[in-house]
Amino acid sequence: MTTLIVLVVVAVLAGIFGWLTLLPSATPSSLSGVPVGAAAPEFVLPIYGGGGKGVIDVHTLRGHPVLINFWSESCPPCRAEMPFLERTYVQAHGAFALLGVDQADPKEDIAPFGKEFQITYPLLFDPGDRVNLAYGVTAIPTTYFLDSNDIVRSVFVTQLNSRTMQRGLASVGLTFL
């Protein structure tokens, strides 16, 4: 009987923990990364998949809102989020730039992954994790919403959904969903 009670308590606690970790962050802010209201760190990264060729210099995107999504192909929530990100990006018709930053996978895997998910936004490779470190990414997926002046307006350390995407886009002055 005691073993059954212990098992039930452990199961309930595990369920509560799992449920809490799947909830989006309570506020669109960064706990350990670049704080909301701060200038976003600049970076130049090579494009290895999705749309585009060469490199992306985030500074050249100034004047447009930018979403930076940190992901990995081995991350189930990242994989689940990709089709939603692509649909939103296509529906936006250029209202914002979307960049996918991968640091965990072999760079050779990024292009096939982009093709598998039919991604049209640039998928970048972060060798040495320097951009992840600059942004303080500690969990993936993490998405930063930058306004047209490269200021961080919201951060979500969770898989994005319609509600979190609307909140993030609204924080950079966009409402179209």
RARALIN-V857978 format. One record per residue. PHI is phi in degrees with one decimal (999 if undefined). OMEGA is omega in radians with two decimals (999 if undefined). Layout:
BEGIN
PHI:OMEGA
PHI:OMEGA
END
This chain:
BEGIN
999:3.13
-62.5:3.12
-62.4:3.12
-63.9:3.13
-63.4:3.12
-61.2:3.12
-63.1:3.12
-64.5:3.12
-62.1:3.12
-62.3:3.14
-63.2:3.13
-64.0:3.12
-63.0:3.10
-62.9:3.12
-63.4:3.11
-63.8:3.12
-60.2:3.12
-60.5:3.14
-64.2:-3.13
-65.6:-3.13
-73.2:3.13
-86.6:3.11
-72.3:3.05
-65.7:3.12
-57.1:-3.03
-63.3:3.12
-129.4:3.12
-77.3:-3.14
-140.9:-3.11
-101.6:3.13
-82.5:-3.09
-125.0:-3.10
-93.1:3.12
-68.0:-3.08
-70.7:3.04
-59.0:-3.11
96.6:3.14
-92.8:3.06
-69.3:3.12
-74.8:3.08
-61.2:3.10
-82.0:3.07
-159.4:3.01
-128.8:-3.13
-134.2:3.10
-76.1:3.07
-88.9:3.13
-117.7:3.13
-170.1:-3.10
70.5:-3.11
-92.8:3.06
98.9:3.12
-139.8:3.06
87.4:-3.12
-130.7:3.03
-116.1:2.99
-105.7:-3.05
-58.7:3.13
-62.8:-3.12
-72.2:3.12
-87.8:3.12
-54.6:-3.07
104.8:3.11
-132.4:3.00
-61.7:-3.11
-131.5:3.00
-109.0:3.10
-114.3:-3.10
-107.1:3.09
-91.3:-2.98
-148.8:3.00
-150.6:3.13
-68.9:3.12
-89.1:-3.11
-100.0:-3.11
-55.9:3.10
-64.6:3.10
-64.9:3.13
-62.3:-3.14
-67.8:-3.09
-78.0:-3.03
-54.2:3.13
-61.0:3.10
-64.6:3.11
-60.5:-3.14
-62.5:3.13
-59.2:-3.13
-62.9:3.14
-61.1:-3.14
-66.2:-3.13
-65.6:-3.10
-74.4:3.12
50.3:3.06
84.9:-3.14
-67.2:3.11
-150.0:3.01
-95.7:3.10
-122.3:3.13
-124.3:3.05
-102.2:-3.09
-110.3:-3.14
-113.7:3.11
-122.8:-2.95
-95.5:-3.01
-102.0:3.01
-60.7:-3.08
-58.0:-3.14
-69.1:-3.13
-84.7:-3.02
-69.6:-3.13
-61.9:3.09
-60.8:3.10
-63.0:3.11
-59.8:3.11
-66.9:3.14
-57.8:-3.11
-96.9:3.13
53.5:-3.11
-81.2:3.13
-107.4:3.07
-89.7:-3.08
-64.9:3.02
-105.9:-3.00
-105.1:3.10
-112.3:-3.12
-109.1:-3.13
-65.9:3.11
79.6:3.08
61.0:-3.04
-66.5:3.12
-73.4:3.07
-58.2:3.11
-66.4:3.13
-61.7:-3.14
-91.1:3.10
67.1:-3.11
-73.7:3.14
-117.3:3.13
-149.9:3.09
-125.9:0.00
-75.7:3.00
-129.7:3.14
-127.3:3.05
-100.0:3.06
-109.5:-3.14
-106.5:3.07
-78.4:-3.06
-69.5:3.07
-105.2:3.14
65.5:3.09
-99.4:3.10
-68.9:-3.13
-108.5:3.02
-162.8:-3.13
-140.1:3.08
-125.2:3.10
-102.6:-3.09
-173.2:3.00
-68.9:-3.13
-71.9:3.01
-134.8:-3.09
-57.5:-3.09
-67.1:-3.12
-69.0:3.09
-64.3:3.11
-61.2:3.12
-63.2:3.13
-64.4:3.13
-64.1:3.11
-61.9:-3.13
-66.3:3.09
-107.3:3.03
87.2:-3.13
-115.7:3.02
-140.9:3.10
-144.6:-3.14
-77.8:999
END
